[in-house]
Amino acid sequence: MPFVNVRITKDGVTREQKAQVIEEITDTLVRVLNKDPHLTHITIEEVDTDNWGYAGMTTTQYRRQQPG
């Protein structure tokens, strides 16, 4: 029984986009690994940008530094 956890930052991802991600990951596991889609679980966790960091700073800080 596959369990896939996808973590993304909260930044305006729509319900439709999340549904597409779940569908396409499930389809990939069925096609590549021959997994039963009825036993395949996908979760999407949305993390606030203040709680996700890299390059020594939060994602919020990093994005503020980016042009445009």
CHARMM-style PDB file with segment names, atoms N, HN, CA, C and O in Angstrom:
ATOM      1  N   MET     1       0.838  -1.166   0.000  1.00  0.00      PROA
ATOM      2  CA  MET     1       0.000   0.000   0.000  1.00  0.00      PROA
ATOM      3  C   MET     1       0.891   1.240   0.000  1.00  0.00      PROA
ATOM      4  O   MET     1       1.477   1.563   1.034  1.00  0.00      PROA
ATOM      5  N   PRO     2       1.011   1.938  -1.118  1.00  0.00      PROA
ATOM      6  CA  PRO     2       1.830   3.144  -1.175  1.00  0.00      PROA
ATOM      7  C   PRO     2       1.202   4.294  -0.389  1.00  0.00      PROA
ATOM      8  O   PRO     2      -0.013   4.489  -0.384  1.00  0.00      PROA
ATOM      9  N   PHE     3       2.067   5.035   0.265  1.00  0.00      PROA
ATOM     10  HN  PHE     3       3.055   4.877   0.261  1.00  0.00      PROA
ATOM     11  CA  PHE     3       1.676   6.266   0.951  1.00  0.00      PROA
ATOM     12  C   PHE     3       2.663   7.337   0.536  1.00  0.00      PROA
ATOM     13  O   PHE     3       3.861   7.214   0.793  1.00  0.00      PROA
ATOM     14  N   VAL     4       2.172   8.386  -0.104  1.00  0.00      PROA
ATOM     15  HN  VAL     4       1.199   8.486  -0.313  1.00  0.00      PROA
ATOM     16  CA  VAL     4       3.030   9.466  -0.588  1.00  0.00      PROA
ATOM     17  C   VAL     4       2.614  10.748   0.113  1.00  0.00      PROA
ATOM     18  O   VAL     4       1.433  11.095   0.135  1.00  0.00      PROA
ATOM     19  N   ASN     5       3.587  11.451   0.687  1.00  0.00      PROA
ATOM     20  HN  ASN     5       4.546  11.169   0.669  1.00  0.00      PROA
ATOM     21  CA  ASN     5       3.330  12.721   1.346  1.00  0.00      PROA
ATOM     22  C   ASN     5       4.020  13.818   0.557  1.00  0.00      PROA
ATOM     23  O   ASN     5       5.231  13.768   0.342  1.00  0.00      PROA
ATOM     24  N   VAL     6       3.252  14.808   0.124  1.00  0.00      PROA
ATOM     25  HN  VAL     6       2.269  14.849   0.298  1.00  0.00      PROA
ATOM     26  CA  VAL     6       3.767  15.930  -0.644  1.00  0.00      PROA
ATOM     27  C   VAL     6       3.678  17.165   0.238  1.00  0.00      PROA
ATOM     28  O   VAL     6       2.607  17.485   0.753  1.00  0.00      PROA
ATOM     29  N   ARG     7       4.788  17.854   0.414  1.00  0.00      PROA
ATOM     30  HN  ARG     7       5.658  17.594  -0.004  1.00  0.00      PROA
ATOM     31  CA  ARG     7       4.782  19.087   1.203  1.00  0.00      PROA
ATOM     32  C   ARG     7       5.042  20.262   0.276  1.00  0.00      PROA
ATOM     33  O   ARG     7       5.988  20.264  -0.512  1.00  0.00      PROA
ATOM     34  N   ILE     8       4.176  21.256   0.391  1.00  0.00      PROA
ATOM     35  HN  ILE     8       3.407  21.254   1.031  1.00  0.00      PROA
ATOM     36  CA  ILE     8       4.311  22.468  -0.402  1.00  0.00      PROA
ATOM     37  C   ILE     8       4.099  23.669   0.517  1.00  0.00      PROA
ATOM     38  O   ILE     8       3.525  23.541   1.598  1.00  0.00      PROA
ATOM     39  N   THR     9       4.565  24.823   0.081  1.00  0.00      PROA
ATOM     40  HN  THR     9       5.032  24.927  -0.797  1.00  0.00      PROA
ATOM     41  CA  THR     9       4.278  26.024   0.851  1.00  0.00      PROA
ATOM     42  C   THR     9       2.889  26.524   0.498  1.00  0.00      PROA
ATOM     43  O   THR     9       2.389  26.313  -0.607  1.00  0.00      PROA
ATOM     44  N   LYS    10       2.278  27.195   1.468  1.00  0.00      PROA
ATOM     45  HN  LYS    10       2.684  27.367   2.366  1.00  0.00      PROA
ATOM     46  CA  LYS    10       0.965  27.803   1.248  1.00  0.00      PROA
ATOM     47  C   LYS    10       1.172  29.031   0.386  1.00  0.00      PROA
ATOM     48  O   LYS    10       1.690  30.043   0.857  1.00  0.00      PROA
ATOM     49  N   ASP    11       0.778  28.951  -0.849  1.00  0.00      PROA
ATOM     50  HN  ASP    11       0.357  28.128  -1.232  1.00  0.00      PROA
ATOM     51  CA  ASP    11       0.973  30.104  -1.723  1.00  0.00      PROA
ATOM     52  C   ASP    11      -0.025  30.116  -2.867  1.00  0.00      PROA
ATOM     53  O   ASP    11       0.347  30.341  -4.019  1.00  0.00      PROA
ATOM     54  N   GLY    12      -1.279  29.876  -2.558  1.00  0.00      PROA
ATOM     55  HN  GLY    12      -1.581  29.693  -1.622  1.00  0.00      PROA
ATOM     56  CA  GLY    12      -2.314  30.010  -3.569  1.00  0.00      PROA
ATOM     57  C   GLY    12      -2.534  28.809  -4.457  1.00  0.00      PROA
ATOM     58  O   GLY    12      -3.053  28.956  -5.564  1.00  0.00      PROA
ATOM     59  N   VAL    13      -2.160  27.631  -4.014  1.00  0.00      PROA
ATOM     60  HN  VAL    13      -1.738  27.511  -3.115  1.00  0.00      PROA
ATOM     61  CA  VAL    13      -2.427  26.426  -4.795  1.00  0.00      PROA
ATOM     62  C   VAL    13      -3.920  26.130  -4.711  1.00  0.00      PROA
ATOM     63  O   VAL    13      -4.497  26.115  -3.624  1.00  0.00      PROA
ATOM     64  N   THR    14      -4.531  25.899  -5.847  1.00  0.00      PROA
ATOM     65  HN  THR    14      -4.062  25.911  -6.730  1.00  0.00      PROA
ATOM     66  CA  THR    14      -5.982  25.687  -5.875  1.00  0.00      PROA
ATOM     67  C   THR    14      -6.350  24.240  -5.559  1.00  0.00      PROA
ATOM     68  O   THR    14      -5.521  23.332  -5.619  1.00  0.00      PROA
ATOM     69  N   ARG    15      -7.615  24.062  -5.223  1.00  0.00      PROA
ATOM     70  HN  ARG    15      -8.289  24.799  -5.174  1.00  0.00      PROA
ATOM     71  CA  ARG    15      -8.166  22.715  -4.988  1.00  0.00      PROA
ATOM     72  C   ARG    15      -8.002  21.858  -6.240  1.00  0.00      PROA
ATOM     73  O   ARG    15      -7.683  20.673  -6.152  1.00  0.00      PROA
ATOM     74  N   GLU    16      -8.222  22.469  -7.411  1.00  0.00      PROA
ATOM     75  HN  GLU    16      -8.481  23.432  -7.483  1.00  0.00      PROA
ATOM     76  CA  GLU    16      -8.097  21.743  -8.675  1.00  0.00      PROA
ATOM     77  C   GLU    16      -6.653  21.294  -8.918  1.00  0.00      PROA
ATOM     78  O   GLU    16      -6.421  20.185  -9.398  1.00  0.00      PROA
ATOM     79  N   GLN    17      -5.696  22.142  -8.594  1.00  0.00      PROA
ATOM     80  HN  GLN    17      -5.884  23.043  -8.204  1.00  0.00      PROA
ATOM     81  CA  GLN    17      -4.289  21.771  -8.764  1.00  0.00      PROA
ATOM     82  C   GLN    17      -3.911  20.613  -7.836  1.00  0.00      PROA
ATOM     83  O   GLN    17      -3.196  19.696  -8.240  1.00  0.00      PROA
ATOM     84  N   LYS    18      -4.387  20.661  -6.609  1.00  0.00      PROA
ATOM     85  HN  LYS    18      -4.968  21.407  -6.281  1.00  0.00      PROA
ATOM     86  CA  LYS    18      -4.107  19.577  -5.665  1.00  0.00      PROA
ATOM     87  C   LYS    18      -4.716  18.268  -6.164  1.00  0.00      PROA
ATOM     88  O   LYS    18      -4.078  17.217  -6.093  1.00  0.00      PROA
ATOM     89  N   ALA    19      -5.942  18.331  -6.667  1.00  0.00      PROA
ATOM     90  HN  ALA    19      -6.460  19.185  -6.725  1.00  0.00      PROA
ATOM     91  CA  ALA    19      -6.591  17.132  -7.202  1.00  0.00      PROA
ATOM     92  C   ALA    19      -5.788  16.564  -8.365  1.00  0.00      PROA
ATOM     93  O   ALA    19      -5.651  15.348  -8.495  1.00  0.00      PROA
ATOM     94  N   GLN    20      -5.260  17.442  -9.205  1.00  0.00      PROA
ATOM     95  HN  GLN    20      -5.371  18.430  -9.098  1.00  0.00      PROA
ATOM     96  CA  GLN    20      -4.446  16.984 -10.335  1.00  0.00      PROA
ATOM     97  C   GLN    20      -3.163  16.318  -9.858  1.00  0.00      PROA
ATOM     98  O   GLN    20      -2.763  15.287 -10.399  1.00  0.00      PROA
ATOM     99  N   VAL    21      -2.518  16.892  -8.858  1.00  0.00      PROA
ATOM    100  HN  VAL    21      -2.843  17.729  -8.419  1.00  0.00      PROA
ATOM    101  CA  VAL    21      -1.299  16.286  -8.306  1.00  0.00      PROA
ATOM    102  C   VAL    21      -1.604  14.888  -7.769  1.00  0.00      PROA
ATOM    103  O   VAL    21      -0.870  13.938  -8.043  1.00  0.00      PROA
ATOM    104  N   ILE    22      -2.683  14.768  -7.008  1.00  0.00      PROA
ATOM    105  HN  ILE    22      -3.280  15.539  -6.785  1.00  0.00      PROA
ATOM    106  CA  ILE    22      -3.063  13.462  -6.448  1.00  0.00      PROA
ATOM    107  C   ILE    22      -3.329  12.454  -7.560  1.00  0.00      PROA
ATOM    108  O   ILE    22      -2.861  11.317  -7.502  1.00  0.00      PROA
ATOM    109  N   GLU    23      -4.080  12.874  -8.568  1.00  0.00      PROA
ATOM    110  HN  GLU    23      -4.460  13.798  -8.616  1.00  0.00      PROA
ATOM    111  CA  GLU    23      -4.396  11.979  -9.692  1.00  0.00      PROA
ATOM    112  C   GLU    23      -3.134  11.536 -10.428  1.00  0.00      PROA
ATOM    113  O   GLU    23      -2.968  10.354 -10.730  1.00  0.00      PROA
ATOM    114  N   GLU    24      -2.251  12.483 -10.714  1.00  0.00      PROA
ATOM    115  HN  GLU    24      -2.386  13.443 -10.469  1.00  0.00      PROA
ATOM    116  CA  GLU    24      -1.068  12.147 -11.503  1.00  0.00      PROA
ATOM    117  C   GLU    24      -0.050  11.305 -10.727  1.00  0.00      PROA
ATOM    118  O   GLU    24       0.602  10.438 -11.310  1.00  0.00      PROA
ATOM    119  N   ILE    25       0.092  11.546  -9.436  1.00  0.00      PROA
ATOM    120  HN  ILE    25      -0.438  12.250  -8.962  1.00  0.00      PROA
ATOM    121  CA  ILE    25       0.982  10.692  -8.634  1.00  0.00      PROA
ATOM    122  C   ILE    25       0.414   9.284  -8.571  1.00  0.00      PROA
ATOM    123  O   ILE    25       1.151   8.308  -8.709  1.00  0.00      PROA
ATOM    124  N   THR    26      -0.889   9.174  -8.363  1.00  0.00      PROA
ATOM    125  HN  THR    26      -1.487   9.967  -8.250  1.00  0.00      PROA
ATOM    126  CA  THR    26      -1.534   7.853  -8.333  1.00  0.00      PROA
ATOM    127  C   THR    26      -1.341   7.138  -9.659  1.00  0.00      PROA
ATOM    128  O   THR    26      -0.974   5.963  -9.685  1.00  0.00      PROA
ATOM    129  N   ASP    27      -1.585   7.841 -10.767  1.00  0.00      PROA
ATOM    130  HN  ASP    27      -1.882   8.795 -10.746  1.00  0.00      PROA
ATOM    131  CA  ASP    27      -1.414   7.249 -12.099  1.00  0.00      PROA
ATOM    132  C   ASP    27       0.023   6.762 -12.312  1.00  0.00      PROA
ATOM    133  O   ASP    27       0.238   5.703 -12.900  1.00  0.00      PROA
ATOM    134  N   THR    28       0.994   7.527 -11.838  1.00  0.00      PROA
ATOM    135  HN  THR    28       0.819   8.388 -11.361  1.00  0.00      PROA
ATOM    136  CA  THR    28       2.403   7.132 -11.985  1.00  0.00      PROA
ATOM    137  C   THR    28       2.691   5.854 -11.209  1.00  0.00      PROA
ATOM    138  O   THR    28       3.375   4.966 -11.717  1.00  0.00      PROA
ATOM    139  N   LEU    29       2.182   5.749  -9.991  1.00  0.00      PROA
ATOM    140  HN  LEU    29       1.626   6.470  -9.578  1.00  0.00      PROA
ATOM    141  CA  LEU    29       2.410   4.541  -9.192  1.00  0.00      PROA
ATOM    142  C   LEU    29       1.734   3.318  -9.820  1.00  0.00      PROA
ATOM    143  O   LEU    29       2.264   2.209  -9.759  1.00  0.00      PROA
ATOM    144  N   VAL    30       0.573   3.529 -10.416  1.00  0.00      PROA
ATOM    145  HN  VAL    30       0.143   4.430 -10.466  1.00  0.00      PROA
ATOM    146  CA  VAL    30      -0.115   2.437 -11.109  1.00  0.00      PROA
ATOM    147  C   VAL    30       0.687   2.013 -12.335  1.00  0.00      PROA
ATOM    148  O   VAL    30       0.918   0.823 -12.547  1.00  0.00      PROA
ATOM    149  N   ARG    31       1.112   2.986 -13.142  1.00  0.00      PROA
ATOM    150  HN  ARG    31       0.924   3.953 -12.970  1.00  0.00      PROA
ATOM    151  CA  ARG    31       1.809   2.701 -14.399  1.00  0.00      PROA
ATOM    152  C   ARG    31       3.207   2.121 -14.174  1.00  0.00      PROA
ATOM    153  O   ARG    31       3.583   1.150 -14.830  1.00  0.00      PROA
ATOM    154  N   VAL    32       3.966   2.697 -13.269  1.00  0.00      PROA
ATOM    155  HN  VAL    32       3.660   3.486 -12.736  1.00  0.00      PROA
ATOM    156  CA  VAL    32       5.364   2.302 -13.107  1.00  0.00      PROA
ATOM    157  C   VAL    32       5.528   1.111 -12.169  1.00  0.00      PROA
ATOM    158  O   VAL    32       6.325   0.211 -12.433  1.00  0.00      PROA
ATOM    159  N   LEU    33       4.770   1.109 -11.070  1.00  0.00      PROA
ATOM    160  HN  LEU    33       4.122   1.840 -10.855  1.00  0.00      PROA
ATOM    161  CA  LEU    33       4.955   0.062 -10.053  1.00  0.00      PROA
ATOM    162  C   LEU    33       3.816  -0.939  -9.982  1.00  0.00      PROA
ATOM    163  O   LEU    33       3.827  -1.846  -9.150  1.00  0.00      PROA
ATOM    164  N   ASN    34       2.821  -0.769 -10.868  1.00  0.00      PROA
ATOM    165  HN  ASN    34       2.812  -0.032 -11.544  1.00  0.00      PROA
ATOM    166  CA  ASN    34       1.668  -1.671 -10.903  1.00  0.00      PROA
ATOM    167  C   ASN    34       0.928  -1.711  -9.559  1.00  0.00      PROA
ATOM    168  O   ASN    34       0.467  -2.768  -9.130  1.00  0.00      PROA
ATOM    169  N   LYS    35       0.821  -0.554  -8.902  1.00  0.00      PROA
ATOM    170  HN  LYS    35       1.196   0.305  -9.251  1.00  0.00      PROA
ATOM    171  CA  LYS    35       0.126  -0.482  -7.613  1.00  0.00      PROA
ATOM    172  C   LYS    35      -1.364  -0.294  -7.817  1.00  0.00      PROA
ATOM    173  O   LYS    35      -1.794   0.334  -8.784  1.00  0.00      PROA
ATOM    174  N   ASP    36      -2.141  -0.837  -6.910  1.00  0.00      PROA
ATOM    175  HN  ASP    36      -1.792  -1.348  -6.125  1.00  0.00      PROA
ATOM    176  CA  ASP    36      -3.599  -0.717  -6.945  1.00  0.00      PROA
ATOM    177  C   ASP    36      -3.978   0.706  -6.524  1.00  0.00      PROA
ATOM    178  O   ASP    36      -3.636   1.128  -5.420  1.00  0.00      PROA
ATOM    179  N   PRO    37      -4.676   1.449  -7.383  1.00  0.00      PROA
ATOM    180  CA  PRO    37      -5.031   2.826  -7.023  1.00  0.00      PROA
ATOM    181  C   PRO    37      -5.955   2.909  -5.811  1.00  0.00      PROA
ATOM    182  O   PRO    37      -5.987   3.930  -5.124  1.00  0.00      PROA
ATOM    183  N   HSD    38      -6.701   1.844  -5.548  1.00  0.00      PROA
ATOM    184  HN  HSD    38      -6.675   1.014  -6.106  1.00  0.00      PROA
ATOM    185  CA  HSD    38      -7.600   1.827  -4.390  1.00  0.00      PROA
ATOM    186  C   HSD    38      -6.847   1.638  -3.072  1.00  0.00      PROA
ATOM    187  O   HSD    38      -7.419   1.810  -1.995  1.00  0.00      PROA
ATOM    188  N   LEU    39      -5.577   1.289  -3.161  1.00  0.00      PROA
ATOM    189  HN  LEU    39      -5.112   1.150  -4.035  1.00  0.00      PROA
ATOM    190  CA  LEU    39      -4.762   1.123  -1.960  1.00  0.00      PROA
ATOM    191  C   LEU    39      -3.660   2.174  -1.883  1.00  0.00      PROA
ATOM    192  O   LEU    39      -2.765   2.082  -1.043  1.00  0.00      PROA
ATOM    193  N   THR    40      -3.730   3.162  -2.753  1.00  0.00      PROA
ATOM    194  HN  THR    40      -4.457   3.236  -3.435  1.00  0.00      PROA
ATOM    195  CA  THR    40      -2.709   4.199  -2.828  1.00  0.00      PROA
ATOM    196  C   THR    40      -3.207   5.461  -2.138  1.00  0.00      PROA
ATOM    197  O   THR    40      -4.292   5.960  -2.437  1.00  0.00      PROA
ATOM    198  N   HSD    41      -2.412   5.965  -1.224  1.00  0.00      PROA
ATOM    199  HN  HSD    41      -1.531   5.560  -0.980  1.00  0.00      PROA
ATOM    200  CA  HSD    41      -2.788   7.146  -0.438  1.00  0.00      PROA
ATOM    201  C   HSD    41      -1.819   8.283  -0.719  1.00  0.00      PROA
ATOM    202  O   HSD    41      -0.602   8.101  -0.689  1.00  0.00      PROA
ATOM    203  N   ILE    42      -2.374   9.461  -0.994  1.00  0.00      PROA
ATOM    204  HN  ILE    42      -3.363   9.610  -1.019  1.00  0.00      PROA
ATOM    205  CA  ILE    42      -1.574  10.656  -1.251  1.00  0.00      PROA
ATOM    206  C   ILE    42      -2.048  11.732  -0.268  1.00  0.00      PROA
ATOM    207  O   ILE    42      -3.247  11.986  -0.162  1.00  0.00      PROA
ATOM    208  N   THR    43      -1.127  12.354   0.439  1.00  0.00      PROA
ATOM    209  HN  THR    43      -0.153  12.148   0.353  1.00  0.00      PROA
ATOM    210  CA  THR    43      -1.482  13.494   1.279  1.00  0.00      PROA
ATOM    211  C   THR    43      -0.699  14.711   0.808  1.00  0.00      PROA
ATOM    212  O   THR    43       0.439  14.606   0.350  1.00  0.00      PROA
ATOM    213  N   ILE    44      -1.334  15.858   0.933  1.00  0.00      PROA
ATOM    214  HN  ILE    44      -2.258  15.943   1.305  1.00  0.00      PROA
ATOM    215  CA  ILE    44      -0.666  17.119   0.621  1.00  0.00      PROA
ATOM    216  C   ILE    44      -0.688  17.958   1.889  1.00  0.00      PROA
ATOM    217  O   ILE    44      -1.749  18.271   2.429  1.00  0.00      PROA
ATOM    218  N   GLU    45       0.498  18.312   2.353  1.00  0.00      PROA
ATOM    219  HN  GLU    45       1.360  18.058   1.915  1.00  0.00      PROA
ATOM    220  CA  GLU    45       0.618  19.176   3.517  1.00  0.00      PROA
ATOM    221  C   GLU    45       1.061  20.551   3.058  1.00  0.00      PROA
ATOM    222  O   GLU    45       2.050  20.693   2.339  1.00  0.00      PROA
ATOM    223  N   GLU    46       0.319  21.557   3.482  1.00  0.00      PROA
ATOM    224  HN  GLU    46      -0.484  21.441   4.066  1.00  0.00      PROA
ATOM    225  CA  GLU    46       0.684  22.924   3.149  1.00  0.00      PROA
ATOM    226  C   GLU    46       1.366  23.549   4.364  1.00  0.00      PROA
ATOM    227  O   GLU    46       0.805  23.584   5.459  1.00  0.00      PROA
ATOM    228  N   VAL    47       2.569  24.035   4.152  1.00  0.00      PROA
ATOM    229  HN  VAL    47       3.025  24.007   3.262  1.00  0.00      PROA
ATOM    230  CA  VAL    47       3.377  24.591   5.223  1.00  0.00      PROA
ATOM    231  C   VAL    47       3.464  26.098   5.043  1.00  0.00      PROA
ATOM    232  O   VAL    47       3.761  26.582   3.950  1.00  0.00      PROA
ATOM    233  N   ASP    48       3.208  26.833   6.107  1.00  0.00      PROA
ATOM    234  HN  ASP    48       2.967  26.440   6.994  1.00  0.00      PROA
ATOM    235  CA  ASP    48       3.338  28.283   6.062  1.00  0.00      PROA
ATOM    236  C   ASP    48       4.782  28.642   5.728  1.00  0.00      PROA
ATOM    237  O   ASP    48       5.711  27.983   6.194  1.00  0.00      PROA
ATOM    238  N   THR    49       4.972  29.680   4.926  1.00  0.00      PROA
ATOM    239  HN  THR    49       4.218  30.215   4.547  1.00  0.00      PROA
ATOM    240  CA  THR    49       6.323  30.049   4.496  1.00  0.00      PROA
ATOM    241  C   THR    49       7.215  30.509   5.649  1.00  0.00      PROA
ATOM    242  O   THR    49       8.439  30.514   5.516  1.00  0.00      PROA
ATOM    243  N   ASP    50       6.614  30.897   6.788  1.00  0.00      PROA
ATOM    244  HN  ASP    50       5.620  30.893   6.897  1.00  0.00      PROA
ATOM    245  CA  ASP    50       7.419  31.221   7.976  1.00  0.00      PROA
ATOM    246  C   ASP    50       7.961  29.963   8.650  1.00  0.00      PROA
ATOM    247  O   ASP    50       8.867  30.041   9.481  1.00  0.00      PROA
ATOM    248  N   ASN    51       7.406  28.800   8.291  1.00  0.00      PROA
ATOM    249  HN  ASN    51       6.670  28.736   7.617  1.00  0.00      PROA
ATOM    250  CA  ASN    51       7.819  27.530   8.894  1.00  0.00      PROA
ATOM    251  C   ASN    51       8.638  26.662   7.947  1.00  0.00      PROA
ATOM    252  O   ASN    51       8.863  25.484   8.221  1.00  0.00      PROA
ATOM    253  N   TRP    52       9.081  27.235   6.839  1.00  0.00      PROA
ATOM    254  HN  TRP    52       8.898  28.193   6.616  1.00  0.00      PROA
ATOM    255  CA  TRP    52       9.870  26.503   5.859  1.00  0.00      PROA
ATOM    256  C   TRP    52      11.087  27.361   5.564  1.00  0.00      PROA
ATOM    257  O   TRP    52      10.953  28.521   5.175  1.00  0.00      PROA
ATOM    258  N   GLY    53      12.251  26.806   5.743  1.00  0.00      PROA
ATOM    259  HN  GLY    53      12.359  25.864   6.059  1.00  0.00      PROA
ATOM    260  CA  GLY    53      13.432  27.615   5.528  1.00  0.00      PROA
ATOM    261  C   GLY    53      14.498  26.913   4.714  1.00  0.00      PROA
ATOM    262  O   GLY    53      14.571  25.686   4.668  1.00  0.00      PROA
ATOM    263  N   TYR    54      15.323  27.728   4.070  1.00  0.00      PROA
ATOM    264  HN  TYR    54      15.264  28.725   4.107  1.00  0.00      PROA
ATOM    265  CA  TYR    54      16.515  27.258   3.371  1.00  0.00      PROA
ATOM    266  C   TYR    54      17.405  28.462   3.140  1.00  0.00      PROA
ATOM    267  O   TYR    54      16.970  29.606   3.266  1.00  0.00      PROA
ATOM    268  N   ALA    55      18.620  28.198   2.811  1.00  0.00      PROA
ATOM    269  HN  ALA    55      18.973  27.268   2.709  1.00  0.00      PROA
ATOM    270  CA  ALA    55      19.603  29.264   2.601  1.00  0.00      PROA
ATOM    271  C   ALA    55      19.736  30.137   3.839  1.00  0.00      PROA
ATOM    272  O   ALA    55      20.073  31.316   3.737  1.00  0.00      PROA
ATOM    273  N   GLY    56      19.470  29.558   5.016  1.00  0.00      PROA
ATOM    274  HN  GLY    56      19.196  28.599   5.099  1.00  0.00      PROA
ATOM    275  CA  GLY    56      19.653  30.271   6.268  1.00  0.00      PROA
ATOM    276  C   GLY    56      18.543  31.231   6.634  1.00  0.00      PROA
ATOM    277  O   GLY    56      18.713  32.054   7.534  1.00  0.00      PROA
ATOM    278  N   MET    57      17.407  31.145   5.956  1.00  0.00      PROA
ATOM    279  HN  MET    57      17.269  30.476   5.225  1.00  0.00      PROA
ATOM    280  CA  MET    57      16.301  32.057   6.272  1.00  0.00      PROA
ATOM    281  C   MET    57      14.972  31.380   5.968  1.00  0.00      PROA
ATOM    282  O   MET    57      14.922  30.332   5.325  1.00  0.00      PROA
ATOM    283  N   THR    58      13.894  32.006   6.446  1.00  0.00      PROA
ATOM    284  HN  THR    58      13.935  32.857   6.969  1.00  0.00      PROA
ATOM    285  CA  THR    58      12.573  31.450   6.127  1.00  0.00      PROA
ATOM    286  C   THR    58      12.259  31.698   4.656  1.00  0.00      PROA
ATOM    287  O   THR    58      12.849  32.568   4.017  1.00  0.00      PROA
ATOM    288  N   THR    59      11.334  30.930   4.142  1.00  0.00      PROA
ATOM    289  HN  THR    59      10.854  30.223   4.661  1.00  0.00      PROA
ATOM    290  CA  THR    59      10.907  31.125   2.759  1.00  0.00      PROA
ATOM    291  C   THR    59      10.298  32.509   2.580  1.00  0.00      PROA
ATOM    292  O   THR    59      10.468  33.136   1.535  1.00  0.00      PROA
ATOM    293  N   THR    60       9.595  32.983   3.594  1.00  0.00      PROA
ATOM    294  HN  THR    60       9.457  32.473   4.444  1.00  0.00      PROA
ATOM    295  CA  THR    60       9.026  34.329   3.545  1.00  0.00      PROA
ATOM    296  C   THR    60      10.126  35.359   3.312  1.00  0.00      PROA
ATOM    297  O   THR    60      10.008  36.208   2.429  1.00  0.00      PROA
ATOM    298  N   GLN    61      11.190  35.285   4.102  1.00  0.00      PROA
ATOM    299  HN  GLN    61      11.285  34.596   4.820  1.00  0.00      PROA
ATOM    300  CA  GLN    61      12.309  36.223   3.956  1.00  0.00      PROA
ATOM    301  C   GLN    61      12.980  36.072   2.586  1.00  0.00      PROA
ATOM    302  O   GLN    61      13.282  37.064   1.921  1.00  0.00      PROA
ATOM    303  N   TYR    62      13.206  34.847   2.181  1.00  0.00      PROA
ATOM    304  HN  TYR    62      12.961  34.042   2.720  1.00  0.00      PROA
ATOM    305  CA  TYR    62      13.867  34.581   0.905  1.00  0.00      PROA
ATOM    306  C   TYR    62      13.081  35.187  -0.251  1.00  0.00      PROA
ATOM    307  O   TYR    62      13.655  35.837  -1.124  1.00  0.00      PROA
ATOM    308  N   ARG    63      11.766  34.972  -0.256  1.00  0.00      PROA
ATOM    309  HN  ARG    63      11.300  34.443   0.453  1.00  0.00      PROA
ATOM    310  CA  ARG    63      10.930  35.480  -1.354  1.00  0.00      PROA
ATOM    311  C   ARG    63      10.895  37.000  -1.374  1.00  0.00      PROA
ATOM    312  O   ARG    63      10.800  37.601  -2.444  1.00  0.00      PROA
ATOM    313  N   ARG    64      10.971  37.625  -0.219  1.00  0.00      PROA
ATOM    314  HN  ARG    64      11.048  37.138   0.650  1.00  0.00      PROA
ATOM    315  CA  ARG    64      11.003  39.091  -0.180  1.00  0.00      PROA
ATOM    316  C   ARG    64      12.254  39.650  -0.860  1.00  0.00      PROA
ATOM    317  O   ARG    64      12.236  40.770  -1.372  1.00  0.00      PROA
ATOM    318  N   GLN    65      13.319  38.885  -0.865  1.00  0.00      PROA
ATOM    319  HN  GLN    65      13.333  37.975  -0.449  1.00  0.00      PROA
ATOM    320  CA  GLN    65      14.576  39.319  -1.464  1.00  0.00      PROA
ATOM    321  C   GLN    65      14.617  39.133  -2.972  1.00  0.00      PROA
ATOM    322  O   GLN    65      15.470  39.706  -3.651  1.00  0.00      PROA
ATOM    323  N   GLN    66      13.694  38.330  -3.498  1.00  0.00      PROA
ATOM    324  HN  GLN    66      13.001  37.865  -2.946  1.00  0.00      PROA
ATOM    325  CA  GLN    66      13.700  38.012  -4.922  1.00  0.00      PROA
ATOM    326  C   GLN    66      13.109  39.152  -5.737  1.00  0.00      PROA
ATOM    327  O   GLN    66      12.112  39.747  -5.329  1.00  0.00      PROA
ATOM    328  N   PRO    67      13.699  39.462  -6.864  1.00  0.00      PROA
ATOM    329  CA  PRO    67      13.153  40.526  -7.718  1.00  0.00      PROA
ATOM    330  C   PRO    67      11.795  40.142  -8.304  1.00  0.00      PROA
ATOM    331  O   PRO    67      11.541  38.977  -8.612  1.00  0.00      PROA
ATOM    332  N   GLY    68      10.949  41.123  -8.448  1.00  0.00      PROA
ATOM    333  HN  GLY    68      11.155  42.069  -8.198  1.00  0.00      PROA
ATOM    334  CA  GLY    68       9.662  40.965  -9.132  1.00  0.00      PROA
ATOM    335  C   GLY    68       8.701  40.181  -8.392  1.00  0.00      PROA
ATOM    336  OT1 GLY    68       7.581  39.975  -8.860  1.00  0.00      PROA
TER     337      GLY     68
END
